[in-house]
Amino acid sequence: MHLNRVISVSWKGLVKNKFRSLLTMLGVIIGVAAVIIMISVSKGTEATIADRISSLGSNLIFVQPNFSRGDFRGGPGSPGSSGGLVFDDAAAIAQQVQGVAGTAVEQNSEQTVKTPLATLTQLELLGTTPDWPTVRDMSLASGRYFTTEEMNNKQKVAVLGSTLATELFGDAPPVGQSVSVGNTKLTVIGVFNHKGVVGNTDFDARLYLPIKVVFQKFTPSFFARVVGDRVRLIYVKLDPTASMSDTILQIQLLLARRHNVTLDQPDFTVTTQQDLITTQESTTAAFRSLLAWVAAVSLLVGGIGIMNIMMVSVTERTREIGIRQSVGASPNDIRLQFLTEALLLSLVGGVIGVIVGVGGSYVFSRLGGMRTVVLPASVLLAFSSAAAVGIFFGYYPASLAAQLDPIEALRHE
Amino acid sequence: MKVRTIIEIDHLTKIYGMGEAQVCALCDVSLQIGENEFVAVMGPSGSGKSTLMNILGCLDRPTTGRYVLAGEDVSNLNKAELASIRNQRIGFIFQSFNLLPQTTALENVMLPLLYRRDVHLSDAEQKQKALKVLQAVGLGDRIDHKPQELSGGQVQRVAIARALVNEPVLILADEPTGNLDSHAGEEIMALLTELHTQGSTIVMVTHDPKIAAYAGRIIHFVDGRIETDHTNGKSTRHSSTTVQEGSYAPE
């Protein structure tokens, strides 16, 4: 019997039992969808990490306050200790640690920002130092960034992210205009080029200003006068020739001395880009292996489902098999017919699974805030596993059908 | 005039079961049936006539003995080879019709063409052939009807069309009128008689002497042996122990 006829005979057999066929395919659908989602999520995470590496630049160390401890030590009960990480720590690192090419500091706040055109509430302000654009690889579309003098003199100037500039001023050139932030009027001196969203941060929707203006106007603190102005993050850029581990140790020793804590119980955390990547990768790996198990189990259960239904089908259609045998179907013809039915079931299940998987990846990226990348190779992998499941689990029932005795089969009611 | 022998069986035995429980369904039966004979096989249930039909139809193999169908020894063929013989050499007509349900008359008749291995016919050629035999049995206007939409007589005529579509050398009919009323039964017998007139070789199992009367030769089975073998009203008595040579008469 020719293959296209085998396929058309098998197809008709499945269409006669639409609902049962759909139920049979369910396991395969879930398995295939899981394979595709699994791969798209892990590929998406890899892409995110790759982006982050390129956006951070290499040789970057992050120093962050260890909040629970920092706040406690910053309290009135411990006057001798620091208030977590302070602005002067950055300067100390730059001056006293060998192998440091530069440092940048961040402190943020949320304020209402107004122009004649728009009012934005809870907009993120980022107070930084003059070398921040260099450390974060940001370039200016117009105007300039502020200088060290402007920062030290607490000049009321601002630089805008690209989308923020459009929101606040429309098509008009923002440089030279003024914008009110909270109760303070700032003068726009520059606009950044488009940078995009990295991680969870939209670089284009923030307002950048001298960090000392933030300390003075937007995060005033009583203890600042005693111990210095708190910052939430210090970036340390390494000299390319310097050793990462040596530099980290020097930073830790310096900060421990300045903060009067031991290295066993520091009030700060030093992380490298590599740490971030490792954390992220281990999370993804756990997620990926979970999904891999889900996929494998679903495909297995789906395969058993197919086998189950094919067994029922062989029993139910014993008489049909007998009729076919009596008019000349050989054992091979019968086997091929049932094997093709199993294969069609799993392939149609595979197609639906691919659709569900691609749709699921999209939903994941929308609702889960997870970036996903659907690879053609993953679609192919999922599809061929479905086919393999169909052939593997369809073979036994098909062989049973082929071995039926025509006389018995014809007598079957 | 020497007539070609279609069926030649020689010392054929079929035994079911093992050891003490052995049952001899066919015991040392020899028989010859020539081309264009119309033979009725009669006998009580358990007499071995169904077993004979199964072996003649290549659905079953004898335990011992030889079966030559139209010059080809089919006693020792494997399942696939037997399937191919059934497909190309034999047309079956069953008491319970055995058509595929939910399948049109045309598709049912095309079924044997689907399993042909010797020639490959295109879809159009298959349809053409099936249509031709359906027209020959008087169902040219019912080709798109499914079995449940047809009367019993019409269903059996579709089955006859299916039996004829591969131009078999032998037509086997197992109680072809058993599930039909007498009027439809007469129609079917008229059709079989017409096929016989056109040159077909037919072997038919029946209980009904009136139906058997359509045949030119009537063989009675009892206890797995041929008891009598009448040709055109003349009777040949079979001894229960001796081997009987073929007893067909040329027409």
Boltz contact constraints between the chains, C-beta under 6 A:
constraints:
  - contact:
      token1: [A, 1]
      token2: [B, 114]
      max_distance: 6.0
  - contact:
      token1: [A, 1]
      token2: [B, 115]
      max_distance: 6.0
  - contact:
      token1: [A, 5]
      token2: [B, 114]
      max_distance: 6.0
  - contact:
      token1: [A, 323]
      token2: [B, 98]
      max_distance: 6.0
  - contact:
      token1: [A, 326]
      token2: [B, 92]
      max_distance: 6.0
  - contact:
      token1: [A, 327]
      token2: [B, 111]
      max_distance: 6.0
  - contact:
      token1: [A, 327]
      token2: [B, 112]
      max_distance: 6.0
  - contact:
      token1: [A, 328]
      token2: [B, 83]
      max_distance: 6.0
  - contact:
      token1: [A, 328]
      token2: [B, 86]
      max_distance: 6.0
  - contact:
      token1: [A, 328]
      token2: [B, 87]
      max_distance: 6.0
  - contact:
      token1: [A, 328]
      token2: [B, 112]
      max_distance: 6.0
  - contact:
      token1: [A, 328]
      token2: [B, 115]
      max_distance: 6.0
  - contact:
      token1: [A, 329]
      token2: [B, 115]
      max_distance: 6.0
  - contact:
      token1: [A, 330]
      token2: [B, 80]
      max_distance: 6.0
  - contact:
      token1: [A, 330]
      token2: [B, 83]
      max_distance: 6.0
  - contact:
      token1: [A, 331]
      token2: [B, 79]
      max_distance: 6.0
  - contact:
      token1: [A, 333]
      token2: [B, 115]
      max_distance: 6.0
  - contact:
      token1: [A, 406]
      token2: [B, 59]
      max_distance: 6.0
  - contact:
      token1: [A, 407]
      token2: [B, 54]
      max_distance: 6.0
  - contact:
      token1: [A, 407]
      token2: [B, 59]
      max_distance: 6.0
  - contact:
      token1: [A, 407]
      token2: [B, 60]
      max_distance: 6.0
